[in-house]
Amino acid sequence: MAEPIEATTAENKELTTGETSSVSFDSGDFLAKNQSTIILIVAAILVGTLGFFGYKYYVNEQDTEAQTQMFKSVFYFEADSLDKALKGSGGNPGLEQIAADYGGTPAANQAHYYCGVIYLKKGKFTEAIEHLGQVSFGDALVQARTYSLLGDAHLELKQYDEAVSNYKKAADYQPNKFFTPGYLMKLALAQELNNDLSGAIASYNIVITKYGDQGDAADAKKYKALAEEKSGAAK
């Protein structure tokens, strides 16, 4: 009968204490060695969190102040006193100043929109593009309208590629039967001016097929026929 093999001292230690000969993870030792790094990481997270909420609070405060200052300018805009709305009057800052002073706020976004519309009305299309290009609305109707206005400004400057691009954005932005047909008609016109008759015909056709019960459909049929005649003559 074979004699039992005696366990080594190390093996006895494993059996009695549960310790292994491999290196174990000591969390206390890890924290001690990396204390400075951990503190910096935690501090960075706290600073980032506080900075985010601090910025949100600052923007909200700035927006409230800007909305208050903008009230008079919007009144002038609606009364068609465009210069007063744009430049201010009686100690009230104009829309341009509000857009510049309160950048990043919803009020500044609105101010840029109003400025763009005013410059369009004044025939200053480059200035209109500068302001409208900074506008971003979550509202479907106003954002699509902004793209359309940008298209109008580019069209007036005979920048047909840019006009087509913006009218497409307007027509594609949450389509609806109330405004989309009009944007498509503008798109078709810009495409014709840009010598893209096939594109114009396609745009007119969308109005006819998708929005046939709207007032623009009759004009779309007429202009589509004319575009087809031009296209045939060109061939």
C-alpha atoms as one frame of an Amber mdcrd trajectory, in Angstrom:
protein
   0.000   0.000   0.000   1.404   3.315  -1.046   2.146   5.808   1.654   0.176
   9.081   1.560   2.146  12.000   0.248   2.509  14.746   2.794   1.315  18.172
   1.743   3.918  20.851   1.446   3.898  23.839   3.733   2.456  26.014   0.964
  -0.266  23.491   0.219  -1.169  23.253   3.918  -1.470  27.016   4.014  -3.846
  26.925   1.037  -6.013  24.295   2.637  -6.220  25.958   6.028  -6.481  29.613
   5.010  -7.969  29.503   1.501  -5.049  31.545   0.164  -3.551  30.651  -3.223
  -0.070  31.067  -4.466  -1.242  33.365  -7.251  -1.233  37.141  -6.791  -4.646
  38.375  -5.513  -6.264  41.789  -6.198  -5.948  44.086  -3.219  -8.435  46.963
  -3.633  -6.963  48.863  -0.745  -3.525  48.730  -2.283  -4.933  49.810  -5.675
  -6.698  52.814  -4.150  -3.618  53.821  -2.269  -1.430  53.676  -5.358  -3.912
  55.454  -7.636  -5.486  57.880  -5.214  -4.399  61.005  -7.076  -5.648  59.719
 -10.420  -9.021  58.695  -8.984  -9.467  62.077  -7.325  -8.736  63.828 -10.616
 -11.244  61.645 -12.511 -13.980  62.220  -9.938 -13.228  65.944  -9.894 -13.409
  66.098 -13.695 -16.803  64.354 -13.669 -18.114  66.744 -11.034 -16.803  69.796
 -12.861 -18.311  68.566 -16.133 -21.691  67.913 -14.521 -21.756  71.220 -12.691
 -20.541  72.999 -15.833 -23.336  71.493 -17.919 -26.068  72.505 -15.502 -24.413
  75.871 -14.947 -24.370  76.491 -18.690 -28.009  75.442 -19.025 -28.955  77.853
 -16.234 -26.907  80.643 -17.848 -28.530  80.096 -21.258 -31.992  80.092 -19.709
 -31.265  83.326 -17.877 -29.831  84.904 -21.027 -32.806  83.771 -23.072 -35.283
  85.278 -20.616 -33.417  88.580 -20.736 -33.226  88.519 -24.540 -36.907  87.665
 -24.957 -37.799  90.652 -22.788 -35.607  92.973 -24.842 -36.908  91.559 -28.115
 -40.576  92.255 -27.372 -40.480  95.825 -28.685 -38.534  94.859 -31.810 -41.069
  92.152 -32.683 -43.822  94.727 -32.238 -42.046  96.991 -34.754 -41.590  94.030
 -37.114 -45.282  93.208 -37.042 -46.099  96.901 -37.609 -43.790  96.818 -40.661
 -41.390  99.325 -39.077 -38.479  97.301 -40.344 -35.624  99.693 -39.587 -36.716
 100.126 -35.982 -37.124  96.373 -35.631 -33.680  95.730 -37.083 -31.643  98.504
 -35.483 -33.686  99.345 -32.380 -35.345 102.520 -31.185 -35.827 104.485 -27.990
 -33.171 102.662 -26.033 -34.373  99.219 -27.100 -31.781  97.074 -28.864 -32.691
  95.960 -32.356 -32.947  92.390 -33.551 -29.427  92.421 -34.969 -27.965  93.454
 -31.622 -29.957  90.817 -29.767 -28.815  88.126 -32.203 -25.200  89.191 -31.638
 -25.370  89.620 -27.858 -27.315  86.484 -26.944 -25.814  83.859 -29.251 -26.766
  80.285 -28.449 -30.172  81.191 -26.999 -33.583  80.500 -28.547 -34.139  84.263
 -28.604 -31.036  84.793 -30.761 -32.291  82.072 -33.103 -35.598  83.897 -33.478
 -33.829  87.236 -33.913 -31.739  85.828 -36.776 -34.946  84.626 -38.432 -36.588
  88.049 -38.181 -33.420  89.734 -39.471 -33.356  87.400 -42.451 -36.961  88.165
 -43.318 -36.364  91.924 -42.992 -33.317  91.857 -45.254 -35.278  89.846 -47.823
 -37.982  92.496 -47.793 -35.330  95.192 -48.193 -33.780  93.378 -51.147 -30.499
  92.742 -49.314 -30.210  89.075 -50.150 -26.640  88.408 -49.033 -27.429  89.765
 -45.559 -30.617  87.688 -45.503 -28.624  84.536 -46.224 -26.116  85.374 -43.468
 -28.894  85.500 -40.873 -31.149  82.719 -42.137 -28.175  80.395 -42.437 -27.798
  80.551 -38.642 -31.398  79.606 -37.934 -32.399  76.165 -36.660 -35.943  75.440
 -35.483 -37.434  72.211 -34.204 -40.829  73.377 -35.386 -41.633  71.792 -38.749
 -43.454  74.740 -40.271 -40.922  77.424 -39.353 -37.850  75.367 -40.277 -39.275
  74.491 -43.686 -40.188  78.155 -44.130 -36.589  79.117 -43.300 -35.248  76.792
 -46.011 -37.727  78.300 -48.464 -36.638  81.845 -47.605 -33.007  80.852 -48.108
 -34.036  79.497 -51.495 -35.714  82.814 -52.317 -32.589  84.783 -51.447 -30.315
  82.538 -53.509 -32.767  82.646 -56.415 -32.693  86.447 -56.415 -28.892  86.289
 -56.563 -29.135  83.818 -59.465 -27.419  81.180 -57.334 -29.613  78.452 -58.740
 -27.806  75.426 -57.316 -28.183  76.797 -53.785 -31.794  77.777 -54.455 -32.618
  74.252 -55.650 -30.879  72.736 -52.611 -32.830  74.849 -50.125 -36.190  74.405
 -51.847 -35.616  70.648 -51.768 -34.944  70.850 -48.041 -38.155  72.840 -47.573
 -40.215  70.363 -49.610 -38.704  67.327 -47.860 -38.971  68.675 -44.309 -42.018
  66.933 -42.822 -44.190  67.238 -45.972 -47.790  68.398 -45.618 -50.569  69.424
 -47.978 -50.667  73.033 -46.794 -47.134  74.237 -47.585 -45.241  71.506 -49.407
 -46.956  72.057 -52.793 -45.821  75.689 -52.782 -42.250  74.682 -51.975 -42.319
  72.147 -54.805 -43.514  74.819 -57.234 -40.594  77.042 -56.190 -38.260  74.087
 -56.567 -39.519  73.403 -60.090 -39.008  77.045 -61.070 -35.445  77.019 -59.739
 -34.766  73.770 -61.576 -36.018  75.272 -64.827 -33.808  78.317 -64.346 -30.951
  75.931 -63.637 -31.615  74.180 -66.976 -32.810  71.015 -65.262 -36.082  70.468
 -67.124 -36.376  66.801 -66.180 -36.040  67.738 -62.513 -38.654  70.471 -62.883
 -41.061  68.062 -64.595 -40.573  65.582 -61.752 -41.298  68.278 -59.154 -44.449
  69.414 -60.974 -45.522  65.791 -61.180 -45.256  65.350 -57.397 -47.606  68.290
 -56.920 -50.067  66.786 -59.424 -50.002  63.231 -58.070 -49.602  63.791 -54.318
 -51.365  67.106 -53.876 -53.909  67.038 -56.674 -56.650  68.435 -54.448 -54.644
  71.575 -53.659 -54.753  74.867 -55.557 -51.197  74.521 -56.903 -52.076  71.372
 -58.851 -53.702  73.256 -61.752 -50.637  75.476 -62.192 -48.373  72.442 -61.895
 -50.164  70.752 -64.822 -49.802  73.879 -66.951 -46.141  74.443 -66.184 -45.340
  70.760 -66.513 -46.740  70.790 -70.057 -44.648  73.855 -70.914 -41.535  72.246
 -69.455 -42.186  69.094 -71.464 -42.479  71.201 -74.629 -39.163  72.894 -73.844
 -37.596  69.532 -73.103 -38.833  68.130 -76.430 -37.589  71.167 -78.337 -34.201
  70.880 -76.657 -33.886  67.323 -77.941
